Amino acid sequence: MTIDELSSRLGLGRSVTYRIIRTLEDHRLVRRDTSGRLTGDTQLVALAGSVRNDLQSTAAPILSDLANDLEMTAFLVVSDGHEAVTVQVVEPTYTTAHVAYRPGTRHSLERGAPGIALLAGDGPLQDERPEVQVARESGWAYSEGEVIDGMASVAAPVRTTGGSTTAALAVVHLSLSLDSAVVAPLVTNAATQLGLALSYFDG
């Protein structure tokens, strides 16, 4: 987003918006790239990291149990605008081979089981994919080859007792050896555990 776009969205004059941005830049909360578009700077990343630490520390043992029970890579995804962002990955401990997946991986919310699960955790949207409604009804999402060729994923939204969707919990594995009917109950159970744990700490 540019300063002009931000000014229009906020309904503020360009000079006022510019002064606000300059203040945020001074505190390293935002920066402008070479094309003039605004993006988060180092301090904003640090602040976001501190907020996510509670989520990740609570999720760590649940992800570890899921990864080892299924012998699959388990990961935690949050939404960032229109993208799904992987913030935590736990690989199984005792397998000879498993899928490597990197924290920081981004893809459209419209693609892949984690993004679909995040969308399913919210209310219906016009023109949403049919898979989102299916996931909303079943409590979990499945995708195959949408993010990585040859890989399949099962994901479930992480909901707190207040009903809000905080994240999505997912596993990824080779498409040929992922039985969603077997995997989905364990993923949804893990997502429910995490949602309850987060609700407890929030309360």
N, C-alpha and C positions, 0 to 999 in steps of 0.2 A: 504494500500500500504506500502511495506517495503522500507528501504533505497536503497537496491539493485534494486528494481523495479523502484523506482523514478530515480535513477542514470541512468538506461537503457533508461527510457522514455525521460529524459532530454538530454541524450547524454553526460553526464559529468562523470568524474572519481568518484569512490566511496569516496575517501578522500575529494574531493571538495564538493560532495553532503553532506557528513557527517558534514563538517564544516558549511554549510548553515543550516542544520537541527539543529545543536547545537545552532546557533545564534537565530533561530526561537524558540527553546525551552527556551532559556534564557529570551526571551520576552513573554513567555507563549502563543505563537501563535499556536504551535503544541506540541504534546507529543507522546511518544511511549508507547503502552500498553505492557502487559507482554509477548506477542508473538512477539514484535518488530514492530508491524504495527503502522503506523502514523495516528494520528487523531487530530482534532482541539482541542485546549486548551481554557482556560477561556477567554483570551483576544481576540481570534478570534471570539468566540461566542458573546462577547460584541460588536465587530466591526460589525459583521453581524446583530446584533440586532439594532444598530443605523441606518444601511442602510435600514432595514425593517420597522423602525418606521414610515417613511413617507408613505410607502405603507399601513401600518396598520391603521394609523390615517386617511388617506384618505378613506380607505375602510370601516371604522367603521360605519358611518351613512348609507351607502348603504347596508351593510350586515344587519343592524338593520331593515331597512325598508323591505328588502326582507324576513327576518325571520318572521316579524310580518304580512306582507301581505299574506304569504303562511302558516303561523302557523307551520313552520318547522325550524329546526336548519340549519343555514347558516354558511358557513366557507370558508376560503381563503387558497389556497394551492400553494406552489412554488415547483420548481424542485430542487433537490440536487443530482447531479450525475444521477444515474438511479432510484432514489426514488422520490416519491411525499410526501411532508412534509406539514402538516397542521400548519399554523402559527397563525391563528386567528379563533375564533369560537364565534358566537353570537346566543344565544337561544331566541326563541320567548317569549315575555313578558307575554302574557295573556292566554296561553294555560294551560289546566290542566295536560297535559302530552306531552312530546316531547322526541326526541332521544338525549341522552347526547353524546357529541363527544369531545375528548380532544385535545387541542393544543399540537403539538409535535408528533402526530400520523404519522407514516411512513408506506408506502407500495410501492411496485414496481410501476413504471410508467405504466407498462403493465396491471395493474389491477385497476379497479374502474374508475368511470366517471371522477374524477378530473385528474388522470394520463392520461387517454385517451384524455381529453381536452387539456392538456399541449402538448402532442405529436401532436395533430391535429393542434395546433397553429404554428408548425414548418413545414418545407417541408417534402415531402414523404420520407420514409426510406424503404430500402429493407426488405422484410419479416415482415412488420408491420401488426398488427391485422387489419382485415377488418373493425372493429368498428372505428378505427382511421380515415380511409378514409371517412366513413359515417359521422363522427363528423366534419371532415374538410369541407365536403360539406354542412352539415346542420347548422353548427355553434354551435352545442351543443352535449354533450355525455350523454348516459344513461347506467347505470350498475345496476345489481341486484344480491345481495348476493356474490359479488366478494371480498369485504373487510370485511363486517360484515354479517353473516347469517341473512336472513329475512329482510334486509334493502336494500333500493334502493336509488340511487343518480342520480341527474342531475347536470351537470357542463358545464361551457362555458369558453373558453379562454379569458383572459383579454389582449387586444391588445392596444398598444398606437398608435397614429396617424402615427408614424414612421413605424408601421407594426410589431414591435417586441412583442412577447408574454411574459408578465411580470409574470403572475400568472394564476390560474384558480379559478373561483368563483363557489361554489356548494351548494346544499342543500341535506340533507339526511332525510329519513322518512321510515316508515314501507312500505314494498313492496306492500302490499295489498291495501294501500290507497294513493299511489303516482301515479297520472295521469300525465305522462310525457308531453302529448299534452297541458295540462293546465299550467304545471309548467315551461316548457322550455322557453316560450316567456318571462316570468318574469325574469328568470335567465340570459338569453342572454341580456336582456335590462339592467339589473344591471351590468353585465360585461362590456357592452358598456359604461355605465355611468362612471364606475371606470376607464376604459381605457382613456376616454376623460379627466377626472379629472387629472389623472397622466400626461397626455400629456401637459395639461395646466401648471401644476407646473414645469414640466421639461423645458418647453419653457420659 
